[in-house]
Amino acid sequence: MTHEHEHEETMPDFAKVGQPVPEFTMETFDPTEGGFGEVDLGELRKAGKWTILFFYPADFTFVCPTELADLALKHEELTKLGAEVISVSTDTKFSHLAWKNDERMMAGVKFKMAADPTGEVSRFFDVWDYDTGLALRGTFIINPEGVLASAEINYYNVGRNADELVRKMEANNYLKDHPAEACPAKWTPGEKTLTPSEALVGKVYEALND
């Protein structure tokens, strides 16, 4: 994984929320185009995109197609929020193509499917399982400045909910333009936010219910 020279002294060994993520590329299968290509984090930054990395253990498994099918249902919403959605596993791009074509649950998948066969990117995001060589179920949101804004990791046997990913993306997108504010639990667009200050200490109930 390569990154900008000026970040070499401060770049963490593992991804950390609130810290910059080094630029990297991965080979992909693109279901929309029907062919192979690559995803380049540096190019996504230049385009002002949010990046969502959706790691999963393996193609041709059981919980994974249910997760990617669920994510596919929210793909358009996430795209409208300015995000590039990329699923990632340690399988090859050839396996991604075969799985997409064989598994009926994957019929609606249009986002790029990235290949991390060496585990380099999975290790950086700390989802690499050294015992199996697979990636755990990790979801990461990187903002347009290349800073990791959100991280979630589940074990193999618990699938994720794309509705919550949309909610977190909506909140992060809002806060990018309103950095002095904070979003309370279950916040959705249009609801009240909080503006931390000495006046808010012990008065959160009043702020949300007045």
C-alpha positions as CSV (number, residue, x, y, z in Angstrom):
1,M,0.0,0.0,0.0
2,T,1.4,3.3,-1.0
3,H,0.7,6.8,0.3
4,E,1.6,10.4,-0.1
5,H,5.2,11.2,0.9
6,E,4.2,13.9,3.3
7,H,2.1,11.5,5.4
8,E,4.9,8.9,5.9
9,E,5.8,10.0,9.4
10,T,2.3,10.2,10.7
11,M,0.4,7.5,8.8
12,P,-0.7,4.8,11.3
13,D,0.1,1.1,10.8
14,F,-3.6,0.3,11.0
15,A,-6.6,2.4,10.0
16,K,-7.7,4.6,12.8
17,V,-10.9,6.7,13.0
18,G,-10.1,10.4,12.6
19,Q,-6.8,9.6,10.8
20,P,-5.9,9.9,7.1
21,V,-6.0,6.7,5.0
22,P,-3.1,6.1,2.5
23,E,-4.0,6.0,-1.1
24,F,-4.2,2.6,-2.7
25,T,-5.5,0.7,-5.7
26,M,-7.3,-2.7,-6.0
27,E,-8.3,-4.7,-9.0
28,T,-12.1,-4.9,-9.4
29,F,-14.9,-6.7,-11.2
30,D,-17.5,-4.1,-12.2
31,P,-21.0,-5.7,-12.5
32,T,-22.4,-2.6,-14.3
33,E,-19.7,-2.7,-17.0
34,G,-19.4,-6.4,-17.0
35,G,-15.6,-6.3,-17.0
36,F,-12.4,-5.8,-14.9
37,G,-10.9,-2.6,-13.8
38,E,-9.5,-1.0,-10.7
39,V,-10.5,1.3,-7.9
40,D,-8.1,4.1,-6.9
41,L,-8.6,5.9,-3.6
42,G,-6.6,8.8,-4.8
43,E,-8.9,9.3,-7.8
44,L,-12.0,9.1,-5.6
45,R,-10.5,11.9,-3.4
46,K,-9.8,14.1,-6.4
47,A,-13.4,13.6,-7.5
48,G,-14.7,14.6,-4.0
49,K,-16.2,11.2,-3.3
50,W,-16.9,9.6,0.0
51,T,-15.7,6.0,-0.1
52,I,-17.5,3.0,1.6
53,L,-15.4,-0.1,1.9
54,F,-17.5,-3.2,2.6
55,F,-15.3,-6.1,3.6
56,Y,-16.7,-9.6,3.7
57,P,-15.2,-13.1,4.2
58,A,-15.5,-14.9,0.9
59,D,-17.4,-15.4,-2.4
60,F,-19.6,-18.5,-2.6
61,T,-20.4,-18.5,1.1
62,F,-23.7,-18.1,2.9
63,V,-24.2,-14.9,4.9
64,C,-22.2,-12.9,2.4
65,P,-24.7,-12.9,-0.5
66,T,-27.4,-11.8,1.9
67,E,-25.3,-8.8,2.9
68,L,-24.3,-7.8,-0.6
69,A,-28.0,-8.1,-1.7
70,D,-29.1,-5.9,1.2
71,L,-26.3,-3.4,0.3
72,A,-27.4,-3.4,-3.3
73,L,-30.9,-2.3,-2.3
74,K,-29.3,0.9,-0.7
75,H,-26.7,1.5,-3.4
76,E,-28.6,4.2,-5.1
77,E,-29.3,6.1,-1.9
78,L,-25.6,5.9,-0.9
79,T,-24.6,7.1,-4.4
80,K,-26.9,10.1,-4.1
81,L,-25.1,11.0,-0.9
82,G,-21.8,11.2,-2.9
83,A,-20.4,7.8,-1.9
84,E,-18.6,5.2,-4.0
85,V,-19.5,1.8,-2.6
86,I,-16.9,-0.9,-3.0
87,S,-17.2,-4.5,-1.6
88,V,-13.9,-6.2,-0.8
89,S,-12.8,-9.8,-0.1
90,T,-9.6,-11.7,-0.4
91,D,-11.0,-13.5,-3.5
92,T,-9.8,-12.7,-7.0
93,K,-11.7,-10.6,-9.5
94,F,-12.3,-13.8,-11.5
95,S,-14.1,-15.3,-8.5
96,H,-16.2,-12.2,-8.1
97,L,-17.3,-12.4,-11.7
98,A,-18.3,-16.1,-11.3
99,W,-20.1,-15.5,-8.0
100,K,-22.0,-12.6,-9.4
101,N,-23.2,-14.6,-12.4
102,D,-24.0,-17.8,-10.4
103,E,-25.7,-16.6,-7.2
104,R,-29.2,-15.3,-7.8
105,M,-29.1,-13.2,-4.6
106,M,-26.4,-11.1,-6.3
107,A,-28.6,-10.1,-9.2
108,G,-29.1,-6.5,-8.1
109,V,-25.4,-5.9,-7.2
110,K,-24.0,-3.0,-9.3
111,F,-21.2,-1.7,-7.1
112,K,-17.6,-2.6,-7.8
113,M,-16.3,-5.8,-6.2
114,A,-12.6,-5.3,-5.2
115,A,-10.0,-8.1,-4.9
116,D,-7.5,-8.2,-2.1
117,P,-5.9,-11.6,-2.5
118,T,-2.7,-10.7,-0.7
119,G,-4.7,-9.3,2.3
120,E,-2.7,-6.0,2.3
121,V,-5.7,-3.8,2.4
122,S,-7.5,-6.1,4.8
123,R,-4.6,-6.0,7.2
124,F,-4.4,-2.2,7.1
125,F,-8.1,-2.0,8.1
126,D,-7.5,-4.7,10.8
127,V,-10.1,-7.1,9.4
128,W,-7.6,-9.7,8.3
129,D,-8.0,-13.1,10.1
130,Y,-4.5,-14.6,10.3
131,D,-6.0,-18.1,11.0
132,T,-8.1,-18.3,7.9
133,G,-6.7,-15.7,5.5
134,L,-10.2,-14.2,5.2
135,A,-11.5,-10.7,6.0
136,L,-14.0,-10.2,8.8
137,R,-17.2,-8.2,8.1
138,G,-15.8,-4.7,8.2
139,T,-17.5,-1.5,7.0
140,F,-15.5,1.7,6.7
141,I,-16.5,5.2,5.6
142,I,-13.7,7.5,4.3
143,N,-14.6,11.2,3.8
144,P,-13.6,13.2,0.7
145,E,-10.5,14.4,2.4
146,G,-9.3,10.9,2.9
147,V,-9.9,10.7,6.6
148,L,-11.6,7.6,8.1
149,A,-14.9,8.8,9.5
150,S,-16.5,5.5,10.6
151,A,-15.5,1.9,11.3
152,E,-17.5,-1.2,12.2
153,I,-16.3,-4.8,12.4
154,N,-18.5,-7.9,12.9
155,Y,-17.5,-11.6,13.2
156,Y,-18.3,-14.1,10.5
157,N,-21.7,-15.2,11.9
158,V,-23.4,-11.8,12.1
159,G,-24.7,-10.0,9.0
160,R,-25.0,-6.3,8.8
161,N,-27.9,-3.9,8.1
162,A,-27.5,-1.5,5.2
163,D,-30.2,0.8,6.6
164,E,-27.8,1.7,9.4
165,L,-25.0,2.3,6.9
166,V,-27.3,4.8,5.1
167,R,-28.1,6.5,8.4
168,K,-24.4,6.8,9.3
169,M,-23.6,8.1,5.8
170,E,-26.4,10.7,6.1
171,A,-25.1,11.8,9.5
172,N,-21.5,12.0,8.4
173,N,-22.5,13.9,5.2
174,Y,-24.5,16.4,7.3
175,L,-21.6,16.9,9.8
176,K,-19.2,17.6,7.0
177,D,-21.1,20.8,6.3
178,H,-21.9,21.5,10.0
179,P,-18.7,20.6,11.9
180,A,-19.8,22.4,15.1
181,E,-22.8,20.1,15.5
182,A,-23.2,16.5,16.6
183,C,-25.9,13.9,15.8
184,P,-27.6,12.1,18.7
185,A,-28.6,8.4,18.7
186,K,-30.8,7.3,15.8
187,W,-30.5,10.8,14.2
188,T,-32.0,11.0,10.7
189,P,-32.1,14.1,8.4
190,G,-34.4,16.8,9.6
191,E,-34.2,15.9,13.3
192,K,-32.5,18.1,15.9
193,T,-28.8,18.0,16.3
194,L,-26.7,19.0,19.3
195,T,-24.2,21.9,19.5
196,P,-21.7,21.0,22.3
197,S,-21.0,23.9,24.7
198,E,-20.9,24.6,28.4
199,A,-24.6,25.6,28.1
200,L,-25.4,22.1,27.0
201,V,-23.8,20.2,29.9
202,G,-26.6,18.4,31.8
203,K,-29.2,19.9,29.4
204,V,-29.3,17.5,26.5
205,Y,-32.9,16.5,27.3
206,E,-34.0,20.1,27.1
207,A,-32.1,20.7,23.8
208,L,-33.7,17.8,22.1
209,N,-37.3,18.2,23.5
210,D,-37.9,22.0,23.6
